[in-house]
Amino acid sequence: MGKNKILEGIVVSDKMDKTATVLVKEKVSHQLYKKSTVNRKKYKAHDKDNKAKVGDRVKIIEARPYSKDKRFKLLEIVK
């Protein structure tokens, strides 16, 4: 088994029960042209105690499937 992915991002929504939507930005460079771009992706993360609020910087870790869309869980709130 490999290691689980750990991502860092900003909470953009906390309206769902026990779920936070986290926006993760990744800066990548084009292999040939060397132009750097920012890839943005939203992940739904399991937040058991509803601790994360909008605007918090958090770390999420890959986990078992919690629902159809949820594949990550909240690791810690960095702020």
C-alpha positions in Angstrom: 0.0 0.0 0.0 1.2 3.5 -0.9 1.0 6.6 1.3 -2.2 8.6 1.3 -2.1 12.0 -0.4 -2.0 15.1 1.9 -3.2 18.3 0.4 -3.5 21.9 1.7 -6.2 24.3 0.8 -8.8 26.9 1.9 -12.3 26.0 3.0 -14.8 27.6 0.6 -18.0 26.1 2.0 -19.1 24.6 5.3 -22.8 24.5 4.8 -23.1 20.7 4.6 -23.3 18.6 7.8 -19.9 17.0 8.6 -18.5 18.1 5.3 -16.2 21.0 4.2 -15.4 21.9 0.6 -11.7 22.7 0.2 -10.2 24.6 -2.7 -6.7 23.3 -3.5 -4.4 25.3 -5.8 -1.4 23.6 -7.4 1.2 25.5 -9.4 2.6 23.5 -12.3 5.0 24.3 -15.1 4.4 23.2 -18.7 7.0 20.5 -19.7 7.9 22.0 -23.1 7.1 25.7 -22.8 7.9 26.3 -19.1 4.9 28.5 -18.6 3.6 28.2 -15.1 -0.2 27.8 -14.5 -2.3 27.4 -11.4 -4.6 24.3 -11.3 -7.6 24.7 -9.0 -9.6 21.7 -7.7 -12.3 21.4 -5.1 -12.5 18.5 -2.8 -15.2 17.5 -0.3 -13.6 16.5 3.0 -15.2 14.7 6.0 -15.2 17.1 9.0 -16.6 15.0 11.9 -17.0 17.8 14.4 -17.8 20.7 12.0 -14.7 22.6 13.1 -13.6 24.1 9.8 -15.1 27.5 8.9 -15.0 29.4 5.6 -11.6 30.9 5.0 -9.6 28.5 7.2 -6.4 27.0 5.7 -6.6 23.2 6.3 -4.8 20.0 5.5 -6.8 17.1 4.2 -5.7 13.4 3.8 -6.9 10.8 1.4 -9.2 8.3 3.1 -11.9 5.7 2.5 -15.0 6.7 0.6 -17.4 8.5 2.9 -20.0 9.1 0.2 -20.3 9.5 -3.6 -18.1 12.6 -3.7 -16.2 12.5 -0.4 -12.8 10.7 -0.5 -10.8 12.9 1.9 -11.0 13.7 5.6 -9.9 16.8 7.6 -6.4 16.3 9.1 -5.8 19.6 10.8 -6.7 23.3 10.7 -3.6 25.3 9.9 -5.2 28.8 9.8 
